[in-house]
Amino acid sequence: MKFIMNVELTEGYEKWKQLFLSVDHIREKYGMKVLAYGHPKDNENKVYQVIEAPSMEKIQEAMQDPEIAKLRTDAGVNINSQELVFLVE
C-alpha cells in the first residue's frame, strides 16, 4: 500500500533531510520503501513523502515505535501537523 505523508518542519529542511536519509535501516525493519520526497518550491518547511508499506499494520507499528518518534522530533517534525493520504492502487 502506498501513502503520502505531509508534515511541517520547525528546524528546516536540511536538518530533516539529513536525518530522514540516515534511517533507511529503520524503515526496512517495517518493510517500508520511500518512493519520493520533497517540498513545495516556495516552502521548505512543508515536506511530502511518498512511501510504500506492506500493510496498514506495519504503518501503525512504525508510528508507535518510540525510536521513530524521537528521530522525527529530533529532525524538527511538527507531529501535530502530520497528514496521511492513502493512495488507491
GIRAZI-V201432 format. One record per backbone hydrogen bond with DSSP energy under -0.5 kcal/mol. NH is the residue of the N-H (numbers start at 1). CO is the residue of the C=O. If there is no record, write none. Layout:
BEGIN
nh/co
NH/CO
NH/CO
END
This chain:
BEGIN
nh/co
3/51
4/85
5/49
6/83
7/47
8/78
9/45
10/76
16/12
17/13
18/14
19/15
20/16
21/17
22/18
23/20
24/21
26/23
27/23
28/24
29/25
30/26
30/27
31/28
32/27
33/52
35/33
35/50
36/50
38/48
40/43
40/46
43/40
46/43
47/7
48/38
49/5
50/36
51/3
51/49
52/33
53/1
54/30
59/55
60/56
61/57
62/58
63/59
64/60
64/61
65/61
65/62
69/65
70/66
71/67
72/68
73/69
74/70
75/71
76/73
77/72
78/8
79/77
81/78
82/79
83/6
85/4
87/2
END
